[in-house]
Amino acid sequence: MKTLNRIKNNREFARAIHKGNSSRLPSFVVHVFKTELGYTRIGISASTKLGCAVVRNRVKRQVRAICDSLIDYNAKSLDIVIIVRSKFITTDFEDNKSQLRDLLKQY
């Protein structure tokens, strides 16, 4: 995922969470907000409830890899915030990928 396709600003995270549509599954909460940028941006949030920094960074790398395989960044103009829940760690990678695919299919 290119840095162009990442949400880093706290204000943009908050806008997507508060004004966007949301969907939930055991491993993820996904908030989607339509923008006028011309490309899709992804923001990933991993709470300290998941574990130490090493675990959180590994989880974020896995979610970025899943997003790269599922999302065409130039197809739509969206801001997507993915909040990772603790169930992600105990679930298999392929199951997590299919859960995220089901959530993103709606948009």
Sequence and secondary structure as in RCSB ss.txt:
>XXXX:A:sequence
MKTLNRIKNNREFARAIHKGNSSRLPSFVVHVFKTELGYTRIGISASTKLGCAVVRNRVKRQVRAICDSLIDYNA
KSLDIVIIVRSKFITTDFEDNKSQLRDLLKQY
>XXXX:A:secstr
  GGGB   HHHHHHHHHHSEEEE SSEEEEEEE SSSS EEEEEE GGG SHHHHHHHHHHHHHHHHHH  TTT
S EEEEEEE THHHHS HHHHHHHHHHHHHT 
